[in-house]
Amino acid sequence: MNNRPIGSPVLRGGLLALLAAALFGLSTPLVQRFGQGLGPFTTAALLYAGAAAVALVQRRGAHREAPLQRSDAPRLLAMVLAGAVLGPVALAWGLQRTSGASASLLLTLEAVFTAVLAWRWYGETLDARVKTAVALLLAGGVLLVIDQGLAGQVQLLGLLAVALATVAWGVDNTLSRGVAERDPGQVVLAKAALGALVTTGVALLRGEPLPSQTAALALLAVGASGYGLSLRFYLLAQRQFGAARTGSVFAFAPFIGALGAFALGERPPGALLFVGGLFMVGGVVLHLLEDHRHEHEHEPLEHEHAHRHDDGHHLHRHDPMPAGPHSHRHVHAPLHHSHPHGPDAHHTHRH
């Protein structure tokens, strides 16, 4: 195998993570605009209600995916508390106290927390290329925040709240690696519906003001794309090349969000924005060009997830053989081979 295939898991995962980043990045300045005057819990409730709605209408093909299990409940509840309650509430509160561009750029920290937690919790390999890519993305984010600071756009309390959101979402991203092989539509629906239910209840208890029809519809739409579809693509990316790499490519979202904020009328971008953006583009390109291959052993493994029989790993037989993706519990026999791969569910070996 001398040439890296176009359909390599790293490239597929990178493009899915970029798509997730674009949708989420554009959502931040829109939340800042339409969430003005609303309570943070009301804003979070509308965002995740939109995410739940889009997940509900995307149930086609769910029979090909592995469903959530009862054993996933503790992990899913932790994801809800971190990613669907604490994260969006802290972001909504912070966005009312700083500029949309500043908040978008600070979200770069989410990738750093995700990479570190994935390395610690799952033992994901961070080789020199990946470390360089993370460093470039982080350096780019730092330059972008400095750019905002020089322009007098940074308000400390607002940015501290956004930083808290990045910690919460870093935990959420790392936890979600454990359910990345489950039906992504079911994961998004369960997380979003529970998140909307909790934040709606708190908003009512706090007596937060009701949104206007325009604000409510806008935030529902933002939630559907930036929190529902984005999470779906994020989970699919994690299947391909793990939590750390997905989180690192997702760090491009702040740059997209900053551009969106400028397009909505915030001050024109400065020179540091373009330099920081170049750093971040360089980091993403390094990820997309990664070609991780070596001789490796597969230990015996039994699990359930959506799979095909033309990927070199699923060698069990059916009568008749299914043509496309399907899901059932299956056993992997010991296997030794070499091919491009990422730290997915089948490649958890040490380096």
Sequence and secondary structure as in RCSB ss.txt:
>XXXX:A:sequence
MNNRPIGSPVLRGGLLALLAAALFGLSTPLVQRFGQGLGPFTTAALLYAGAAAVALVQRRGAHREAPLQRSDAPR
LLAMVLAGAVLGPVALAWGLQRTSGASASLLLTLEAVFTAVLAWRWYGETLDARVKTAVALLLAGGVLLVIDQGL
AGQVQLLGLLAVALATVAWGVDNTLSRGVAERDPGQVVLAKAALGALVTTGVALLRGEPLPSQTAALALLAVGAS
GYGLSLRFYLLAQRQFGAARTGSVFAFAPFIGALGAFALGERPPGALLFVGGLFMVGGVVLHLLEDHRHEHEHEP
LEHEHAHRHDDGHHLHRHDPMPAGPHSHRHVHAPLHHSHPHGPDAHHTHRH
>XXXX:A:secstr
  S  TT HHHHHHHHHHHHHHHHHHHHHHHHHHTTTS HHHHHHHHHHHHHHHHHTT TTGGGSB   GGGHHH
HHHHIIIIIIIHHHHHHHHHTSS HHHHHHHTTHHHHHHHHHHHHHH     HHHHHHHHHHHHHHHHHHHHHHH
TT   HHHHHHHHHHHHHHHHHHHHHGGGTTB HHHHHHHHHHHHHHHHHHHHHHHT     HHHHHHHHHHHII
IIIIHHHHHHHHHHHHHHHHHHHHGGGHHHHHHHHHHHTT     HHHHHHHHHHHHHHHHHHT   EEEEEE  
EEEEEEE SSSSS     SS  SS EEEEEEE  EEEEEE  SSTT     
